[in-house]
Amino acid sequence: MEGLLPQLEVVRKDFPILTRTTPDGSPLVYLDSANTSQKPQCVIDAMVDHLERHNANVARAMHLLGAEATEAFEGGRDKVAAFLGAPSRDEVVLTKNASEALNLLANTLAWPGVHQVGAGDVVVTTEMEHHSNIVPWQLLTQRTGAELQWFGITDDGLLDLSRIDELLTERTKVVTLTWVSNMLGTVNPVAEIPRRAHEVGALVFVDASQAAPQLPIDLAAMPVEERPDALVFTGHKTVGPTGIGVLWARADLLEALPPFLGGGEMIETVRMERSTYASAPYKFEAGTPPIVEAVGLGAALEYLSDLGMESVERHERTITAYALEGLQSVPGLRVLGPTDAAGRGGAIAFELDGVHPHDIAQVLDSRGVAVRAGHHCARPAHERFGVQSSTRMSSYLYTTPAEIDALVEGLEYTRSYFTLG
C-alpha cells in the first residue's frame, strides 16, 4: 500500500462527482483523468465564493470589490509560483490553457530579437507530442523558413535519442518536448535534453500538462543547465477549472519576448503613434483575464500541495502498475508504450484485437466505466505504431484498485461480446 491508498476513501469524499451513479444505477468509474480531472469541493467552493462575494474586474476598479478581486487573482499566481517552485512570481503568465501558452512562445519567437527563429534555423520536437506542441511549431517554421525536425520513438515507447547529436546543433534554436506523453505515458528525460540543448545555445520548452498533475516540480531546485527555459501546463488536469493555463518562463526571456496579444492592461502607455508595454508577466495578459478560474486554480494547486505531490506520484505509480498487470491479463490486448510503471505516467493506451476503440469505449460506458477512444490529439504517435486510434484509460489520485478491476472485467466482457459472441 503506497501513496494515497491508505487514505483513499477520505480523498474520494473530496470529489462530489465520484458519488454519482450512471443511469442504470451502476457506480461511476472515471478513468479519463488525462483528458480532464475531477474537481474537489474546495475548488468548487472557492469559485462560488468568489462569484458570490468578491466578483469584480481586476487591476481597473478602485473600489472594495475590485481590490478583493485583484488580490484573489494575484493570489492564484502566487500559488502557481509556489507549486512550481518558480524563482519569481513575475515569471508566471496566466493563459487560457497550455495550447495558448505554447502558441505564445511560437508566435513571439518569430519577431526580431533575442533567439529569433528564421530561415535556416531548426526547431526540434518529438513524435510523441500532443498536437498543441506540434502545430504551433509547424506554423512558425512554415512562416519563417525554419526547419522542423523531431526525435522519434523506440519500439518500446521511449524517446529515441540515437540522433541527438544530429538534432542538436548550432542551427537548433528551440527544443520543445512533453515531459509525460498523454498517449504512451512515457516520462521523458527532461534533465538530459535541456542540458544537451543548452550546450548548443538552444531554448528548451517543456509541456508539463501531464506531468504537473502527477509529479513534484521544483524549478528553483533544478540545476540551471537542466532547467527548461519555459514550462507550460493546463489547470483542468490538475483538479482545477477549465479556461486557465500557465506559462512559466525565465524572467529575462519574458522581458526579451514581445507581446503576444494587444489590448487593455498589457500596456504602459498608448498614443495614436505608438504604444509602450507593461513588464512581464502583464504584457502577455491582454484584456480581462480568467479571474475566477485563477482563484479555482490556486485552490486546486493548494489542495494538491496539501496532499503532497510525492504521495500523488507514489499513488499514480502503484495504480498504474496494478492497471498494467490487469490489462496484460486480457487476451488479445496490447499496451502502447512502456509496460513498466516505474518509467511512465498514468495514461495507458491500448488495442484489443478485433474490436474498434470506439466500440470498446461504448461498451465500457454501458457498464459505467469512462475511458477515451480516438487518437488523443497524438496522431503522429499512433502512426508510429501503425494504429489509427486506441482506447486510453487514465488514472489519478482518486482511482481505486476496484475501479481498475471493473475496467479489466469490462474489457473481458467486451472481448467476449465482439470476438466470441
Kinemage of the C-alpha trace (Angstrom):
@kinemage 1
@onewidth
@group {chain A} dominant
@subgroup {mainchain}
@vectorlist {calphas} color= white
{ca met a 1} P 0.000 0.000 0.000
{ca glu a 2} L 1.695 3.171 -1.188
{ca gly a 3} L 0.947 6.829 -1.653
{ca leu a 4} L -2.661 7.771 -1.036
{ca leu a 5} L -4.144 4.257 -0.910
{ca pro a 6} L -4.434 4.141 2.898
{ca gln a 7} L -6.465 7.375 2.890
{ca leu a 8} L -8.144 6.942 -0.476
{ca glu a 9} L -11.671 6.711 0.929
{ca val a 10} L -11.178 10.097 2.609
{ca val a 11} L -9.673 11.636 -0.544
{ca arg a 12} L -12.546 10.439 -2.708
{ca lys a 13} L -15.045 12.179 -0.432
{ca asp a 14} L -13.456 15.470 -1.507
{ca phe a 15} L -14.767 14.893 -5.056
{ca pro a 16} L -18.564 15.122 -5.119
{ca ile a 17} L -18.926 13.802 -8.677
{ca leu a 18} L -17.470 10.455 -7.623
{ca thr a 19} L -20.583 9.739 -5.548
{ca arg a 20} L -22.941 9.801 -8.506
{ca thr a 21} L -24.115 6.754 -10.417
{ca thr a 22} L -24.867 6.010 -14.055
{ca pro a 23} L -28.482 5.969 -15.339
{ca asp a 24} L -28.803 2.244 -14.587
{ca gly a 25} L -27.572 2.737 -11.032
{ca ser a 26} L -24.016 1.480 -11.555
{ca pro a 27} L -21.161 3.231 -9.754
{ca leu a 28} L -19.329 5.771 -11.887
{ca val a 29} L -15.798 4.575 -12.715
{ca tyr a 30} L -13.935 7.580 -14.098
{ca leu a 31} L -10.757 6.585 -15.935
{ca asp a 32} L -10.360 9.625 -18.186
{ca ser a 33} L -8.338 11.945 -15.969
{ca ala a 34} L -5.621 12.568 -18.577
{ca asn a 35} L -8.410 14.208 -20.575
{ca thr a 36} L -9.641 16.267 -17.635
{ca ser a 37} L -9.503 15.673 -13.910
{ca gln a 38} L -12.405 15.828 -11.498
{ca lys a 39} L -12.661 18.758 -9.063
{ca pro a 40} L -12.590 18.677 -5.271
{ca gln a 41} L -15.238 20.520 -3.274
{ca cys a 42} L -12.701 23.107 -2.107
{ca val a 43} L -12.144 24.260 -5.711
{ca ile a 44} L -15.882 24.458 -6.360
{ca asp a 45} L -16.418 26.359 -3.114
{ca ala a 46} L -13.592 28.822 -3.801
{ca met a 47} L -15.013 29.697 -7.219
{ca val a 48} L -18.586 30.005 -5.967
{ca asp a 49} L -17.486 32.170 -3.034
{ca his a 50} L -15.570 34.480 -5.356
{ca leu a 51} L -18.559 34.911 -7.672
{ca glu a 52} L -20.988 35.392 -4.791
{ca arg a 53} L -18.904 37.753 -2.639
{ca his a 54} L -15.935 39.253 -4.497
{ca asn a 55} L -16.819 39.473 -8.185
{ca ala a 56} L -15.310 42.481 -9.989
{ca asn a 57} L -12.754 43.184 -12.693
{ca val a 58} L -9.085 43.218 -11.730
{ca ala a 59} L -6.448 45.971 -11.913
{ca arg a 60} L -9.069 48.524 -13.006
{ca ala a 61} L -11.544 49.337 -10.250
{ca met a 62} L -10.550 51.343 -7.169
{ca his a 63} L -13.439 50.083 -5.040
{ca leu a 64} L -13.539 47.324 -2.416
{ca leu a 65} L -14.685 44.545 -4.720
{ca gly a 66} L -12.078 45.489 -7.304
{ca ala a 67} L -9.331 45.307 -4.698
{ca glu a 68} L -10.585 41.941 -3.425
{ca ala a 69} L -10.806 40.515 -6.943
{ca thr a 70} L -7.296 41.708 -7.792
{ca glu a 71} L -5.928 40.242 -4.580
{ca ala a 72} L -7.630 36.906 -5.291
{ca phe a 73} L -6.398 36.802 -8.893
{ca glu a 74} L -2.819 37.628 -7.949
{ca gly a 75} L -3.111 35.144 -5.099
{ca gly a 76} L -3.744 32.492 -7.722
{ca arg a 77} L -0.491 33.498 -9.456
{ca asp a 78} L 1.354 33.232 -6.127
{ca lys a 79} L 0.037 29.695 -5.614
{ca val a 80} L 1.129 28.663 -9.108
{ca ala a 81} L 4.620 30.025 -8.430
{ca ala a 82} L 4.788 28.121 -5.132
{ca phe a 83} L 3.534 24.900 -6.753
{ca leu a 84} L 6.238 25.075 -9.436
{ca gly a 85} L 8.982 26.308 -7.152
{ca ala a 86} L 9.359 29.264 -9.512
{ca pro a 87} L 12.210 31.639 -8.649
{ca ser a 88} L 9.812 34.595 -9.035
{ca arg a 89} L 6.038 35.092 -9.225
{ca asp a 90} L 6.658 37.519 -12.113
{ca glu a 91} L 7.773 34.552 -14.226
{ca val a 92} L 4.222 33.138 -14.148
{ca val a 93} L 1.940 34.137 -17.043
{ca leu a 94} L -1.706 33.094 -16.764
{ca thr a 95} L -3.162 31.983 -20.104
{ca lys a 96} L -6.408 30.293 -21.090
{ca asn a 97} L -4.725 26.865 -21.488
{ca ala a 98} L -1.432 25.167 -22.307
{ca ser a 99} L -2.144 25.453 -26.035
{ca glu a 100} L -2.276 29.242 -25.793
{ca ala a 101} L 0.963 29.237 -23.788
{ca leu a 102} L 2.741 27.222 -26.488
{ca asn a 103} L 1.307 29.425 -29.225
{ca leu a 104} L 2.514 32.483 -27.316
{ca leu a 105} L 6.059 31.129 -27.382
{ca ala a 106} L 5.925 30.070 -31.032
{ca asn a 107} L 4.476 33.369 -32.223
{ca thr a 108} L 6.701 35.720 -30.269
{ca leu a 109} L 9.867 33.885 -31.342
{ca ala a 110} L 9.118 34.854 -34.947
{ca trp a 111} L 9.719 38.534 -34.092
{ca pro a 112} L 13.140 40.150 -34.383
{ca gly a 113} L 15.042 39.980 -31.134
{ca val a 114} L 16.645 37.504 -28.815
{ca his a 115} L 16.626 33.930 -30.174
{ca gln a 116} L 14.667 34.942 -33.264
{ca val a 117} L 13.799 31.878 -35.356
{ca gly a 118} L 14.372 32.439 -39.072
{ca ala a 119} L 15.343 30.797 -42.342
{ca gly a 120} L 17.933 28.073 -41.926
{ca asp a 121} L 17.234 27.577 -38.212
{ca val a 122} L 15.909 24.349 -36.728
{ca val a 123} L 13.095 23.697 -34.245
{ca val a 124} L 13.179 20.234 -32.669
{ca thr a 125} L 10.189 18.467 -31.148
{ca thr a 126} L 9.232 14.792 -30.690
{ca glu a 127} L 6.992 12.281 -32.406
{ca met a 128} L 5.030 11.693 -29.201
{ca glu a 129} L 3.781 15.255 -28.716
{ca his a 130} L 0.214 16.398 -28.252
{ca his a 131} L -0.889 18.349 -31.323
{ca ser a 132} L -0.624 21.521 -29.236
{ca asn a 133} L 3.148 21.078 -29.220
{ca ile a 134} L 3.411 20.252 -32.920
{ca val a 135} L 1.080 22.547 -34.853
{ca pro a 136} L 2.320 25.907 -33.438
{ca trp a 137} L 5.881 24.951 -34.430
{ca gln a 138} L 4.767 23.837 -37.871
{ca leu a 139} L 3.155 27.236 -38.331
{ca leu a 140} L 6.287 29.008 -37.071
{ca thr a 141} L 8.680 27.131 -39.345
{ca gln a 142} L 6.401 27.489 -42.360
{ca arg a 143} L 6.135 31.218 -41.751
{ca thr a 144} L 9.841 31.834 -41.198
{ca gly a 145} L 11.562 29.307 -43.439
{ca ala a 146} L 12.992 27.414 -40.468
{ca glu a 147} L 13.005 23.610 -40.431
{ca leu a 148} L 11.060 21.324 -38.101
{ca gln a 149} L 12.839 18.143 -37.001
{ca trp a 150} L 11.976 15.620 -34.312
{ca phe a 151} L 13.077 12.823 -32.039
{ca gly a 152} L 11.466 9.505 -32.937
{ca ile a 153} L 10.071 6.788 -30.682
{ca thr a 154} L 11.598 3.375 -29.984
{ca asp a 155} L 9.572 0.182 -30.330
{ca asp a 156} L 9.046 0.080 -26.556
{ca gly a 157} L 7.649 3.632 -26.474
{ca leu a 158} L 10.672 5.577 -25.269
{ca leu a 159} L 12.152 8.686 -26.839
{ca asp a 160} L 14.772 7.667 -29.404
{ca leu a 161} L 17.912 9.611 -28.506
{ca ser a 162} L 20.149 7.891 -31.067
{ca arg a 163} L 20.114 11.005 -33.296
{ca ile a 164} L 20.622 13.545 -30.507
{ca asp a 165} L 23.943 14.793 -31.888
{ca glu a 166} L 22.389 15.214 -35.320
{ca leu a 167} L 19.330 17.039 -33.989
{ca leu a 168} L 21.047 19.334 -31.508
{ca thr a 169} L 23.496 21.501 -33.445
{ca glu a 170} L 24.394 25.177 -33.715
{ca arg a 171} L 21.416 25.549 -36.094
{ca thr a 172} L 18.968 24.430 -33.392
{ca lys a 173} L 17.152 27.383 -31.846
{ca val a 174} L 14.316 25.639 -29.974
{ca val a 175} L 13.764 22.199 -28.467
{ca thr a 176} L 10.191 21.617 -27.293
{ca leu a 177} L 9.006 18.360 -25.765
{ca thr a 178} L 6.463 16.799 -23.479
{ca trp a 179} L 7.531 15.741 -20.003
{ca val a 180} L 4.969 12.896 -19.891
{ca ser a 181} L 3.249 11.592 -23.030
{ca asn a 182} L -0.540 11.811 -22.961
{ca met a 183} L -0.796 8.665 -25.104
{ca leu a 184} L 2.177 6.430 -24.310
{ca gly a 185} L 2.612 7.561 -20.712
{ca thr a 186} L 6.363 7.831 -21.337
{ca val a 187} L 8.300 10.011 -18.893
{ca asn a 188} L 10.930 11.811 -20.954
{ca pro a 189} L 14.469 12.789 -19.860
{ca val a 190} L 13.753 16.449 -19.151
{ca ala a 191} L 17.111 16.936 -17.466
{ca glu a 192} L 19.372 15.377 -20.096
{ca ile a 193} L 17.771 17.047 -23.115
{ca pro a 194} L 17.887 20.597 -21.709
{ca arg a 195} L 21.496 20.057 -20.677
{ca arg a 196} L 22.470 18.955 -24.191
{ca ala a 197} L 20.336 21.619 -25.885
{ca his a 198} L 21.756 24.423 -23.784
{ca glu a 199} L 25.266 23.374 -24.819
{ca val a 200} L 24.431 24.435 -28.405
{ca gly a 201} L 22.586 27.591 -27.306
{ca ala a 202} L 19.039 26.347 -27.918
{ca leu a 203} L 15.996 27.283 -25.862
{ca val a 204} L 14.117 24.398 -24.227
{ca phe a 205} L 10.363 24.391 -23.670
{ca val a 206} L 8.593 21.640 -21.717
{ca asp a 207} L 4.909 20.740 -21.960
{ca ala a 208} L 4.101 19.631 -18.420
{ca ser a 209} L 0.341 19.215 -18.946
{ca gln a 210} L 0.529 15.529 -17.958
{ca ala a 211} L 3.458 15.939 -15.556
{ca ala a 212} L 2.140 18.730 -13.335
{ca pro a 213} L -0.826 16.630 -12.090
{ca gln a 214} L 1.390 13.656 -11.224
{ca leu a 215} L 4.973 14.681 -10.449
{ca pro a 216} L 6.600 17.058 -7.967
{ca ile a 217} L 8.105 20.072 -9.768
{ca asp a 218} L 10.673 22.376 -8.199
{ca leu a 219} L 12.159 24.680 -10.816
{ca ala a 220} L 14.379 26.558 -8.388
{ca ala a 221} L 15.959 23.298 -7.232
{ca met a 222} L 16.883 22.199 -10.751
{ca pro a 223} L 20.467 22.801 -11.860
{ca val a 224} L 20.400 25.790 -14.203
{ca glu a 225} L 21.770 23.801 -17.137
{ca glu a 226} L 18.984 21.200 -16.734
{ca arg a 227} L 16.145 23.649 -16.146
{ca pro a 228} L 13.864 24.378 -19.108
{ca asp a 229} L 13.657 27.955 -20.318
{ca ala a 230} L 9.864 27.727 -20.287
{ca leu a 231} L 7.298 25.260 -18.997
{ca val a 232} L 3.544 25.108 -19.600
{ca phe a 233} L 0.617 23.233 -18.124
{ca thr a 234} L -3.162 23.465 -18.032
{ca gly a 235} L -5.368 23.927 -14.989
{ca his a 236} L -8.120 21.445 -15.691
{ca lys a 237} L -5.826 18.424 -15.468
{ca thr a 238} L -4.571 19.495 -12.013
{ca val a 239} L -8.033 19.265 -10.350
{ca gly a 240} L -8.619 22.904 -11.341
{ca pro a 241} L -11.110 24.534 -13.703
{ca thr a 242} L -11.055 24.719 -17.474
{ca gly a 243} L -10.233 28.017 -19.159
{ca ile a 244} L -6.895 28.655 -17.482
{ca gly a 245} L -3.341 27.575 -18.182
{ca val a 246} L 0.153 28.519 -17.112
{ca leu a 247} L 3.302 29.653 -18.849
{ca trp a 248} L 6.372 29.820 -16.658
{ca ala a 249} L 9.480 31.240 -18.313
{ca arg a 250} L 12.794 32.711 -17.251
{ca ala a 251} L 12.424 36.368 -16.374
{ca asp a 252} L 14.990 37.523 -18.936
{ca leu a 253} L 13.281 35.533 -21.689
{ca leu a 254} L 9.883 37.034 -20.857
{ca glu a 255} L 11.355 40.511 -20.916
{ca ala a 256} L 13.008 39.871 -24.294
{ca leu a 257} L 9.875 38.493 -25.966
{ca pro a 258} L 7.355 40.921 -27.496
{ca pro a 259} L 3.649 40.915 -26.532
{ca phe a 260} L 1.510 38.152 -27.975
{ca leu a 261} L -1.902 39.869 -27.880
{ca gly a 262} L -2.703 43.569 -27.715
{ca gly a 263} L -5.345 45.205 -25.574
{ca gly a 264} L -6.104 46.508 -22.124
{ca glu a 265} L -3.772 46.086 -19.155
{ca met a 266} L -0.802 44.838 -21.197
{ca ile a 267} L 0.248 48.399 -21.916
{ca glu a 268} L 2.272 51.067 -20.191
{ca thr a 269} L 1.146 53.997 -22.362
{ca val a 270} L -0.910 54.206 -25.547
{ca arg a 271} L -0.745 57.021 -28.062
{ca met a 272} L -2.005 57.062 -31.595
{ca glu a 273} L 1.552 56.995 -32.920
{ca arg a 274} L 2.814 54.069 -30.805
{ca ser a 275} L 2.430 52.228 -27.518
{ca thr a 276} L 4.756 51.013 -24.820
{ca tyr a 277} L 4.140 47.868 -22.840
{ca ala a 278} L 3.939 46.700 -19.265
{ca ser a 279} L 6.634 44.478 -17.832
{ca ala a 280} L 6.230 40.718 -17.641
{ca pro a 281} L 4.024 38.923 -16.852
{ca tyr a 282} L 1.371 41.552 -17.534
{ca lys a 283} L 2.405 42.357 -21.107
{ca phe a 284} L 1.233 38.843 -22.025
{ca glu a 285} L -2.170 39.125 -20.296
{ca ala a 286} L -4.231 41.364 -22.558
{ca gly a 287} L -7.850 42.021 -21.662
{ca thr a 288} L -9.929 40.786 -18.761
{ca pro a 289} L -8.177 37.636 -17.532
{ca pro a 290} L -9.764 34.373 -16.318
{ca ile a 291} L -10.311 35.712 -12.815
{ca val a 292} L -12.488 33.123 -11.117
{ca glu a 293} L -10.542 30.409 -12.943
{ca ala a 294} L -7.319 31.729 -11.362
{ca val a 295} L -8.997 31.532 -7.982
{ca gly a 296} L -10.025 27.948 -8.702
{ca leu a 297} L -6.572 27.010 -9.963
{ca gly a 298} L -4.984 28.440 -6.835
{ca ala a 299} L -7.312 26.368 -4.665
{ca ala a 300} L -6.579 23.273 -6.766
{ca leu a 301} L -2.805 23.592 -6.506
{ca glu a 302} L -3.098 24.270 -2.787
{ca tyr a 303} L -5.160 21.077 -2.473
{ca leu a 304} L -2.514 19.049 -4.330
{ca ser a 305} L 0.258 20.586 -2.254
{ca asp a 306} L -1.572 19.715 0.962
{ca leu a 307} L -1.898 16.096 -0.195
{ca gly a 308} L 1.785 16.135 -1.128
{ca met a 309} L 2.882 15.642 -4.707
{ca glu a 310} L 5.255 12.898 -3.607
{ca ser a 311} L 2.216 10.984 -2.303
{ca val a 312} L 0.307 11.659 -5.523
{ca glu a 313} L 3.259 10.354 -7.555
{ca arg a 314} L 3.513 7.179 -5.478
{ca his a 315} L -0.214 6.574 -5.806
{ca glu a 316} L -0.092 7.006 -9.580
{ca arg a 317} L 2.789 4.563 -9.849
{ca thr a 318} L 1.033 1.995 -7.651
{ca ile a 319} L -2.275 2.225 -9.527
{ca thr a 320} L -0.517 2.254 -12.909
{ca ala a 321} L 1.419 -0.910 -12.038
{ca tyr a 322} L -1.830 -2.571 -10.946
{ca ala a 323} L -3.548 -1.453 -14.170
{ca leu a 324} L -0.716 -2.690 -16.401
{ca glu a 325} L -0.833 -6.092 -14.725
{ca gly a 326} L -4.598 -6.285 -15.144
{ca leu a 327} L -4.639 -5.098 -18.750
{ca gln a 328} L -1.951 -7.555 -19.795
{ca ser a 329} L -4.081 -10.394 -18.438
{ca val a 330} L -6.742 -9.705 -21.101
{ca pro a 331} L -6.161 -11.946 -24.153
{ca gly a 332} L -5.511 -10.011 -27.356
{ca leu a 333} L -4.791 -6.711 -25.608
{ca arg a 334} L -1.641 -4.759 -26.469
{ca val a 335} L -0.429 -1.821 -24.407
{ca leu a 336} L 1.088 1.002 -26.459
{ca gly a 337} L 4.112 2.395 -24.641
{ca pro a 338} L 6.247 1.289 -21.717
{ca thr a 339} L 4.955 -1.640 -19.691
{ca asp a 340} L 6.977 -0.804 -16.585
{ca ala a 341} L 5.144 1.585 -14.257
{ca ala a 342} L 8.430 2.980 -12.954
{ca gly a 343} L 9.062 4.855 -16.208
{ca arg a 344} L 5.629 6.064 -17.170
{ca gly a 345} L 2.639 8.153 -16.175
{ca gly a 346} L -0.938 7.104 -15.547
{ca ala a 347} L -2.279 7.295 -19.121
{ca ile a 348} L -2.314 3.853 -20.761
{ca ala a 349} L -3.369 3.495 -24.403
{ca phe a 350} L -4.095 0.023 -25.730
{ca glu a 351} L -5.517 -2.048 -28.586
{ca leu a 352} L -7.855 -5.033 -28.325
{ca asp a 353} L -7.690 -7.443 -31.254
{ca gly a 354} L -10.733 -7.346 -33.483
{ca val a 355} L -12.539 -4.546 -31.639
{ca his a 356} L -12.625 -0.875 -32.657
{ca pro a 357} L -11.661 1.565 -29.876
{ca his a 358} L -14.984 3.389 -30.183
{ca asp a 359} L -16.842 0.113 -29.639
{ca ile a 360} L -14.699 -0.637 -26.604
{ca ala a 361} L -15.429 2.768 -25.110
{ca gln a 362} L -19.151 2.442 -25.779
{ca val a 363} L -19.443 -0.986 -24.186
{ca leu a 364} L -17.401 0.124 -21.185
{ca asp a 365} L -19.567 3.207 -20.829
{ca ser a 366} L -22.664 0.997 -20.741
{ca arg a 367} L -21.068 -0.653 -17.697
{ca gly a 368} L -20.293 2.676 -16.026
{ca val a 369} L -16.596 2.814 -16.968
{ca ala a 370} L -15.475 6.074 -18.622
{ca val a 371} L -12.406 5.875 -20.898
{ca arg a 372} L -11.343 7.749 -24.032
{ca ala a 373} L -11.190 6.429 -27.596
{ca gly a 374} L -9.540 8.093 -30.585
{ca his a 375} L -6.080 9.432 -31.381
{ca his a 376} L -5.942 11.583 -28.206
{ca cys a 377} L -4.544 14.580 -30.146
{ca ala a 378} L -1.436 12.464 -30.764
{ca arg a 379} L -1.905 11.141 -34.285
{ca pro a 380} L 1.817 11.004 -35.191
{ca ala a 381} L 2.486 8.698 -32.229
{ca his a 382} L -0.340 6.423 -33.354
{ca glu a 383} L 1.053 6.328 -36.890
{ca arg a 384} L 4.441 5.384 -35.476
{ca phe a 385} L 2.865 2.246 -34.017
{ca gly a 386} L 0.745 1.526 -37.075
{ca val a 387} L -2.642 2.132 -35.463
{ca gln a 388} L -5.376 4.559 -36.455
{ca ser a 389} L -6.638 5.059 -32.922
{ca ser a 390} L -6.606 3.484 -29.479
{ca thr a 391} L -8.517 3.194 -26.239
{ca arg a 392} L -6.984 5.031 -23.309
{ca met a 393} L -7.537 4.644 -19.599
{ca ser a 394} L -6.027 7.207 -17.270
{ca ser a 395} L -5.988 7.070 -13.503
{ca tyr a 396} L -5.449 9.805 -10.960
{ca leu a 397} L -5.150 10.408 -7.244
{ca tyr a 398} L -8.732 9.242 -6.595
{ca thr a 399} L -8.547 5.994 -8.611
{ca thr a 400} L -9.053 2.757 -6.664
{ca pro a 401} L -7.871 -0.798 -7.392
{ca ala a 402} L -11.542 -1.801 -7.554
{ca glu a 403} L -12.053 0.626 -10.443
{ca ile a 404} L -9.176 -0.995 -12.312
{ca asp a 405} L -10.829 -4.372 -11.664
{ca ala a 406} L -14.063 -3.017 -13.168
{ca leu a 407} L -12.140 -1.907 -16.270
{ca val a 408} L -10.490 -5.294 -16.718
{ca glu a 409} L -13.779 -7.127 -16.226
{ca gly a 410} L -15.408 -4.779 -18.729
{ca leu a 411} L -12.671 -5.437 -21.290
{ca glu a 412} L -13.014 -9.190 -20.864
{ca tyr a 413} L -16.765 -8.836 -21.414
{ca thr a 414} L -16.150 -6.620 -24.459
{ca arg a 415} L -13.750 -9.134 -25.978
{ca ser a 416} L -16.208 -11.978 -25.450
{ca tyr a 417} L -19.082 -9.939 -26.876
{ca phe a 418} L -17.293 -8.989 -30.094
{ca thr a 419} L -14.985 -11.929 -30.778
{ca leu a 420} L -16.792 -14.909 -29.287
{ca gly a 421} L -20.445 -13.881 -29.317
